[in-house]
Amino acid sequence: MRAPTLPFTHSLFSLVLALFVLGLYGVFLLAAQIGFEQARARLEYRIHLHAGLSAEQIAPFLEWVRRQPLVKEAQYLSPEESMERFREVAGEEFVRAMEGFNPFPPSVRVFFRGERAQSDSVLLFTQRVLEWEVVKEIDYPRRLLEVLENRAQTLRWIGLGVGVVMIGVSFLLIFNTVRLALFARRLEIRTMELLGATRAYIERPFLGVGFFQGVVGALLAIVALHAGLWLVHQRVLPLDFLLEDLRLLVLYGGLLTFGGLVGYLASKLALRRFLHTSLDRLYE
């Protein structure tokens, strides 16, 4: 049997368009997620230590902090370094008016990994930090962290809901395109049935072509999407945070898998309309 060639240009264009829009939406959600993670990563968590501690007393605690999975960076600040930072912000005149008084204790400046910094994980980290005798108190923007977490959670729920709708619309668009393509082959399908061809024999080449077109359509959509991101990065605004994130490759892989599966399933479902159907109904 000759391998079925569905109207290639029309069906492929529909596949590319649907998958491109779906991929663009996925990129938007990924960029928003990365933005929230970077905002959380910039929040400063300050651990104030007791005054008068020696370097030997502070070193084990500092090493422990740096080993924590939640921590991206931890920097020890002596009272003198803290005063120097304060001088840069407040100005020399204000510091001179303090007449040599230094109110800053030794401290550890901590920045978290944005993808792991959640309210519960930070709270657990805080509880463990306070178990150390060298620690006097903790200072961090807890309320701001909770706000960022709530906003990210809201975005995920909205993204999930809209994403399900877009996947459904994409599938319907591709399904109707494939069904129209198979409509032109309905008499050939009926002829093969009359000649005794089995359902599996008839379906196999159509499903193979549907899967192949889905994969090709996804590849073209990925190429167009990545080229668009690269052009925006080169000429409009930097997108290093997005283009260098491995999750973008995961998104492309998911788009490729979805393209192949939707091409296969759309062909299989569309074939049901024409298999074991009377000649009269085929002309309807």
C-alpha positions in Angstrom: 0.0 0.0 0.0 1.3 3.5 -0.8 2.1 5.4 2.3 -0.5 8.1 2.8 0.6 11.6 2.3 -1.7 14.0 4.1 -2.0 17.5 2.6 1.4 18.4 3.9 1.5 22.2 3.8 -1.8 22.8 5.4 -1.5 20.2 8.2 2.1 21.1 9.0 1.4 24.8 9.1 -1.5 24.1 11.6 0.8 22.0 13.7 3.6 24.5 13.7 1.2 27.4 14.6 -0.5 25.5 17.4 2.8 24.3 18.9 4.5 27.7 18.5 1.7 29.4 20.5 1.8 26.7 23.1 5.6 26.9 23.4 5.5 30.7 23.6 3.0 30.5 26.5 5.4 28.0 28.2 8.3 30.4 27.7 6.3 33.2 29.3 5.5 31.0 32.4 9.2 29.9 32.6 10.4 33.5 32.4 8.0 34.5 35.2 9.1 31.6 37.4 12.8 32.5 36.9 11.9 36.1 37.7 10.4 35.1 41.0 13.3 32.9 41.8 15.8 35.7 41.1 13.8 38.1 43.3 13.9 35.6 46.2 17.7 35.0 45.6 18.3 38.7 46.0 16.7 38.9 49.5 19.4 39.3 52.1 19.3 37.1 55.2 21.4 38.5 58.0 22.6 36.4 60.9 23.9 38.6 63.8 26.5 37.0 66.0 27.5 37.8 69.6 30.2 40.4 70.0 33.7 39.4 71.0 33.8 36.0 69.2 37.1 34.8 67.9 37.7 33.6 64.4 38.0 30.0 65.7 34.6 30.2 67.2 32.9 31.6 64.1 34.6 29.4 61.5 32.6 26.1 62.2 29.3 27.9 62.1 30.2 29.7 58.8 31.3 26.5 57.3 28.1 24.8 58.3 26.0 27.6 56.8 27.8 27.4 53.5 27.2 23.6 53.3 23.4 24.0 53.6 21.5 23.1 50.3 19.4 26.2 50.7 22.4 28.6 50.8 23.9 29.9 47.6 26.4 32.3 49.2 27.4 33.2 52.8 29.8 36.0 53.6 31.2 36.9 57.0 31.1 40.6 57.9 33.1 42.0 60.7 31.8 45.1 62.6 34.4 47.2 60.7 33.2 46.0 57.3 29.6 46.6 58.3 30.5 50.1 59.4 32.2 50.7 56.1 29.1 49.6 54.1 27.0 51.9 56.3 29.4 54.8 55.6 28.8 54.3 51.8 25.1 54.6 52.3 24.8 57.2 55.1 27.7 59.4 54.2 30.9 60.5 55.9 29.3 63.3 57.9 26.7 61.0 59.6 29.4 58.5 60.5 31.6 61.2 61.9 28.8 62.4 64.1 28.7 58.9 65.8 32.1 59.8 67.3 33.7 56.4 66.7 30.8 54.4 68.1 30.2 51.2 66.1 26.8 49.6 66.7 27.2 46.8 64.3 27.9 43.3 65.6 29.7 40.6 63.6 27.3 39.0 61.2 26.9 36.5 58.3 25.3 37.7 55.2 23.4 34.9 53.4 21.8 34.7 50.0 19.5 31.7 49.2 19.0 29.7 46.1 15.9 31.2 44.5 14.4 27.9 43.4 14.6 26.5 47.0 13.8 29.6 49.1 10.3 28.9 50.3 8.8 30.1 53.6 8.8 26.7 55.2 12.4 25.9 54.1 13.7 29.3 55.3 11.8 28.8 58.6 13.4 25.4 59.1 16.8 26.9 58.3 16.2 29.7 60.9 15.3 27.2 63.6 18.5 25.3 63.0 20.6 28.5 62.9 19.3 29.6 66.3 20.5 26.4 67.8 24.1 27.6 67.5 25.4 29.4 70.6 27.3 32.0 68.5 24.0 33.3 67.0 22.4 36.3 68.7 19.5 37.1 66.3 18.2 36.7 62.8 17.1 39.5 60.4 15.4 38.8 57.1 12.4 40.1 55.1 10.0 37.3 55.9 6.9 39.2 54.8 8.4 40.0 51.4 9.4 36.4 51.0 5.8 35.3 51.7 4.4 37.8 49.2 6.8 36.6 46.5 5.8 33.0 47.3 2.1 33.8 47.2 2.5 35.6 43.8 4.4 32.7 42.4 1.8 30.2 43.6 -1.0 32.3 42.0 0.9 32.4 38.8 1.3 28.6 38.8 -2.4 28.0 39.3 -3.4 30.5 36.6 -0.8 29.1 34.3 -2.0 25.6 34.9 -5.6 26.5 34.1 -4.8 28.5 31.0 -2.3 25.9 29.9 -4.9 23.1 30.0 -7.3 25.2 27.9 -4.5 26.0 25.4 -3.5 22.3 25.2 -7.1 21.4 24.5 -7.5 24.1 21.9 -4.3 23.1 20.2 -5.4 19.4 20.1 -8.7 20.3 18.6 -7.1 22.5 16.0 -4.7 19.7 15.0 -7.4 17.1 15.2 -9.7 19.0 12.8 -6.8 19.6 10.4 -5.9 15.9 10.3 -9.5 14.9 10.0 -9.9 17.2 6.9 -6.8 15.7 5.5 -8.1 12.2 6.0 -11.4 13.1 4.4 -9.7 13.3 1.0 -8.6 9.6 1.6 -11.9 8.3 2.9 -12.7 6.3 -0.3 -9.3 4.8 -0.4 -9.7 3.7 3.2 -13.1 2.2 2.3 -11.6 0.3 -0.7 -8.9 -1.2 1.5 -11.6 -2.4 3.9 -13.6 -4.1 1.1 -10.4 -5.8 0.0 -10.0 -7.4 3.4 -7.3 -5.2 4.9 -7.3 -5.3 8.7 -7.8 -2.2 10.9 -4.2 -2.3 12.1 -2.9 -2.6 8.5 -4.9 0.5 7.4 -4.1 2.5 10.5 -0.3 1.9 10.6 0.9 4.2 7.8 -1.5 7.0 8.7 -0.4 6.9 12.3 3.2 6.9 11.3 2.7 9.9 9.1 0.7 11.7 11.9 3.5 11.0 14.4 6.2 12.1 11.9 4.3 15.4 11.0 3.8 16.1 14.7 7.5 15.7 15.4 8.5 17.8 12.4 5.9 20.5 13.3 7.3 20.6 16.9 10.9 20.9 15.6 9.9 23.8 13.3 8.0 25.5 16.2 11.0 25.0 18.5 13.4 26.5 15.9 11.1 29.5 15.3 10.6 30.0 19.0 14.3 29.9 19.9 15.2 32.1 16.9 12.6 34.6 18.2 14.1 34.5 21.7 17.6 35.0 20.3 16.6 38.0 18.2 14.9 39.6 21.2 18.0 38.9 23.2 20.3 40.5 20.6 18.2 43.5 19.7 15.6 44.3 22.4 16.6 43.1 25.9 19.0 40.6 27.4 17.5 37.1 28.0 20.6 35.4 29.4 18.6 34.2 32.5 16.2 32.4 30.2 18.4 31.1 27.4 21.0 29.7 29.8 18.4 27.9 32.0 18.3 24.1 31.5 14.5 24.2 32.0 14.2 25.8 28.6 15.5 22.6 27.1 13.0 20.6 29.2 10.3 22.8 27.7 11.5 22.1 24.2 11.6 18.4 25.0 8.0 18.5 26.3 6.9 20.4 23.2 8.6 17.8 20.9 7.0 14.9 22.8 3.6 16.6 22.8 3.9 17.2 19.0 4.6 13.6 18.3 1.8 12.3 20.6 -0.8 14.8 19.4 0.0 13.9 15.8 -0.4 10.2 16.5 -3.6 10.6 18.6 -5.2 13.0 16.2 -4.7 10.6 13.3 -6.0 7.7 15.3 -9.1 9.5 16.4 -9.8 10.9 13.0 -9.5 7.5 11.4 -12.4 6.2 13.6 -14.7 8.5 11.5 -13.9 6.6 8.3 -13.3 3.0 9.4 -16.2 0.6 9.2 -18.4 3.3 7.8 -21.0 2.8 5.1 -20.5 4.3 1.7 -23.5 6.6 2.1 -22.1 8.1 5.2 -18.7 8.7 3.6 -20.4 11.0 1.1 -22.1 13.0 3.9 
